[in-house]
Amino acid sequence: MNLSEDEWKKKLTSEQYRILRQKGTEAPFTGALLNEKRGGMFQCVACGADLFKSNHKFDSGTGWPSFYDVAQYGAVELIDDDSHGMHRIEVTCSSCGGHLGHVFDDGPEQTGKRYCINSACLAFQPESSDK
């Protein structure tokens, strides 16, 4: 999804733009989806791509939605990030390139990964009740 920065500014809220396009972060424990526990899919708010399944979400105690795996291989890209005087691995949406958060090697035993994702980057699509 290739939009100009002006188009992104029109499509996203100012907070979403700051995080997704300018690699910002939201304050911990403030995100609307932090405590979302229903079954469903977490999608990129910018482009609608499926990113994380709700059954991969866990409470990391960090203040951001955390997942131990992605929805499917290739859903996100991982990029070395040496900003802020430390080495981290940035997580971006593979479809639109939006910054989502970072991944760390201190997650649960299923994968050992903790995808620490800004709630403002996510839209939640609950499972259909007619299944």
C-alpha positions in Angstrom: 0.0 0.0 0.0 1.8 3.1 -1.3 0.3 6.3 -0.1 1.9 9.7 0.1 2.5 11.1 3.6 -0.4 13.6 3.0 -2.7 10.6 2.2 -1.5 8.8 5.3 -2.2 11.9 7.4 -5.8 12.0 6.0 -6.4 8.3 6.5 -5.0 8.0 10.1 -5.7 9.8 13.3 -2.8 12.0 14.5 -1.8 9.4 17.1 -1.9 6.5 14.6 0.1 8.6 12.2 2.7 9.5 14.8 3.2 5.8 15.7 2.7 4.0 12.3 4.5 6.5 10.1 6.9 8.3 12.5 7.9 5.2 14.6 6.4 6.6 17.8 5.0 4.7 20.8 1.9 5.0 22.9 2.1 5.4 26.7 2.0 2.0 28.5 -1.4 0.9 29.8 -3.3 3.4 27.7 -4.2 1.4 24.6 -7.8 0.5 23.8 -7.0 -3.1 22.9 -4.6 -3.9 25.8 -7.3 -5.8 27.7 -9.2 -7.2 24.7 -9.8 -10.9 25.4 -12.5 -11.9 22.8 -11.7 -14.4 20.1 -10.8 -12.8 16.8 -8.1 -11.2 14.6 -5.9 -8.2 15.3 -5.4 -6.3 12.0 -3.3 -3.4 10.8 -5.4 -0.3 11.4 -3.7 1.3 8.3 -4.3 -1.3 5.7 -6.5 -4.1 7.2 -3.9 -6.9 7.0 -4.3 -9.7 9.4 -1.4 -9.5 11.9 -2.1 -11.4 15.1 -4.6 -14.1 16.3 -6.3 -13.4 19.6 -5.3 -16.9 20.9 -1.7 -15.8 20.5 -2.2 -12.8 22.8 -0.9 -12.9 26.4 -0.6 -10.5 29.4 3.0 -9.6 29.5 2.5 -6.9 32.2 4.4 -4.4 30.0 1.4 -2.2 29.2 1.2 -3.0 25.5 -0.7 -5.8 23.7 1.7 -8.7 23.5 1.6 -11.7 21.2 3.8 -14.8 21.1 3.3 -15.3 17.3 2.1 -13.7 14.1 -1.2 -14.6 12.4 0.7 -16.2 9.5 4.3 -16.3 8.1 5.1 -13.0 6.4 2.5 -10.9 8.1 5.2 -8.7 9.6 8.7 -7.7 8.8 11.5 -7.6 11.4 14.1 -4.8 11.1 17.2 -4.1 13.2 16.6 -0.9 15.2 19.6 0.7 16.9 17.8 3.9 17.9 17.6 5.3 21.4 21.1 3.9 22.3 20.0 0.2 22.3 19.5 -2.7 19.9 16.0 -3.9 19.3 14.0 -5.6 16.5 11.3 -3.4 15.0 8.1 -5.0 13.8 6.4 -3.5 10.8 3.3 -4.4 8.8 4.4 -6.3 5.6 1.6 -4.9 3.6 1.9 -1.2 4.3 5.3 -0.8 6.1 3.7 0.8 9.2 5.6 0.7 12.4 3.8 -1.6 14.9 6.3 -2.0 17.8 9.2 -4.3 18.7 9.8 -8.1 19.3 11.8 -9.4 22.2 13.1 -12.8 23.2 11.3 -13.0 26.6 7.9 -14.4 25.6 6.2 -17.6 26.7 7.6 -21.0 25.9 5.4 -21.5 22.8 7.9 -19.4 20.7 9.9 -17.5 23.3 8.9 -14.3 21.5 7.0 -11.2 22.8 5.7 -9.1 20.0 5.1 -5.8 21.9 2.6 -3.9 19.7 1.1 -0.4 20.0 -2.7 -0.7 20.4 -3.2 2.4 18.2 -1.8 0.4 15.3 -4.4 -2.4 15.6 -8.0 -2.9 14.7 -9.8 -5.8 16.2 -12.1 -8.0 14.2 -14.1 -10.3 16.6 -15.0 -13.8 15.6 -18.4 -14.1 14.0 -21.0 -15.5 16.4 -22.7 -17.4 13.6 -20.0 -20.1 13.3 
